[in-house]
Amino acid sequence: MLKWTIIFIIIAIIAGVLGFGGVAGTSAGIAKILFFVFIVLFILSLVKGGFKR
């Protein structure tokens, strides 16, 4: 999932440099959503791993 976040961030940066506002905004939005999903899953896996021990 982190891979997809990085891909969408790169697409947003390239689109922003080239002046494609709609594409850059959409890609940045998707990257933000995936980033927060990744953070939540990471925290859940840390909590789950802590309770296993």
C-alpha positions as CSV (number, residue, x, y, z in Angstrom):
1,M,0.0,0.0,0.0
2,L,2.9,2.3,0.7
3,K,4.1,1.7,-2.9
4,W,0.8,3.0,-4.2
5,T,1.0,6.1,-2.0
6,I,4.5,6.9,-3.4
7,I,3.4,6.3,-7.0
8,F,0.4,8.7,-6.6
9,I,2.7,11.3,-4.9
10,I,5.1,11.1,-7.8
11,I,2.2,11.4,-10.3
12,A,0.9,14.5,-8.4
13,I,4.4,16.1,-8.4
14,I,4.9,15.5,-12.1
15,A,1.4,16.7,-13.0
16,G,1.8,19.8,-10.8
17,V,5.1,20.7,-12.6
18,L,3.6,20.2,-16.0
19,G,0.5,22.2,-15.1
20,F,-2.2,19.5,-15.0
21,G,-4.1,20.9,-12.0
22,G,-7.0,18.4,-12.0
23,V,-4.7,15.3,-12.3
24,A,-2.3,16.7,-9.7
25,G,-5.2,17.3,-7.2
26,T,-6.7,14.0,-7.8
27,S,-3.4,12.1,-7.4
28,A,-2.5,14.1,-4.3
29,G,-6.0,13.3,-2.8
30,I,-5.6,9.6,-3.5
31,A,-2.0,9.6,-2.1
32,K,-3.3,11.3,1.1
33,I,-6.1,8.7,1.6
34,L,-3.7,5.8,1.0
35,F,-1.1,7.3,3.4
36,F,-3.6,7.6,6.2
37,V,-4.9,4.1,5.6
38,F,-1.3,2.8,5.7
39,I,-0.7,4.6,9.0
40,V,-3.9,3.2,10.6
41,L,-3.0,-0.3,9.5
42,F,0.6,0.1,10.7
43,I,-0.6,1.3,14.2
44,L,-3.1,-1.6,14.3
45,S,-0.4,-4.1,13.5
46,L,1.8,-2.6,16.2
47,V,-1.0,-2.9,18.8
48,K,-1.8,-6.5,17.7
49,G,1.9,-7.5,17.9
50,G,2.2,-5.9,21.4
51,F,-0.8,-7.9,22.7
52,K,0.6,-11.2,21.3
53,R,3.6,-11.1,23.7
